[in-house]
Amino acid sequence: MSLKEYFDALGISAANSGAGFIGGLVSVFFNQRLKPFDIVGALVGGTATATYLGPPISDLTHMPIGATCFIVGFAGLQIVAQLALFVRNKIPGGTDGKNVS
């Protein structure tokens, strides 16, 4: 199995991941007070979020996929945090949104 076939099986598009990575990189430059671990988190989180959420968001917004993945990568960690809060509030017995950062 080639590397491309492996990534295709995981649903990873190099173009979408690259756009998300660049978006995450730009977000790091906007927040220069990040510690090294936070920088890695922004890059990995932006890349992963763009890889998996970029295509459905592009379909919903009718924006070009590259631009959508860049924007999603830029705001990746905030998108994941809001999605996690939404899911927690929907799960029976989950939090009511209080004391959640």
N, C-alpha and C positions, 0 to 999 in steps of 0.2 A: 504494500500500500504506500503510495507516495504521500508526501507531506500535504500537498494540496487536497488529496482525497480525504486525508485524516481531518483537516480543518473543515472541509465541506461536510463531512459526516457530523461534526460538532456544530454546524450551522454558523461557522465563522467565515466572514468575507474579509479578505485583506483590505479592500478599499474602504469598507465601512469601519473596520477596526483602525485603520490608519487615520481616517478623518476624526474618529473619536479620540485617538491618542493625541493628535494635534490640538483638538479642542481642550483636552485635559492639560496639555502643556501650556496653552495660552492662559488657562485659568490659574496655573501656578504663577505665571508672571504677574497676574493681577493681584495676587495675594502673596506678597514677598515675605511675609512673616511665618511662613510654613516651616515646620521642622522636616528633616529628611524623611521620616516615616509618613508624614502627611503628604509630602510630594509624591512619594511612591503610591500612596492611596489614591490621590487625585488622578495620576496617570493610569493606574490599573482600573480604577473605578470608572473613569471616563471612557476608557477603551471598551471595557466589558459592557457598560450601559449602552454605548453607541452600537456595539455589535448586535446585541439582542433586542434593544428597544427602538433603535433607529429606524429599521424598516417598518414596523407597525405605526410609529409616529409619523413617518413620511407618508404612509398610505392615508392616515387620518387627516393630515394637514395639506396633502397634495403638494408638498414642497419637494424639491430635488433631494435624492437620497444622500448625496455627499454633504450638502448644506445641513440637512437634518442631523446627520451623524456628528458633524462638527459641533453643532449647537448642543446636542445631547451630551457629547463628550465634555464640552465646556461646563455644563451644569449637571454632570453625571451624578455626583454625590448628593446634591440637593434633590434630584429627581428620585434617587433610591430612598433617601430619608423620608420624603413625602409619601412615596409608595408604601414603605414599611409602616408608617403611621396610619395610612388608610386601611391597610390590611389588618393591623392590630385592632383598629376600631370596629372592623367587620366581624372579627372572630368572637364567637360567644365566650365570655369569660376573659376577653382581652382587656387591654387598658382602655380607659375612657379618654385617653389623650392627655391626662394629667401626668406631670413628672416625666414626660418623654422629651428628650432633647432632639 
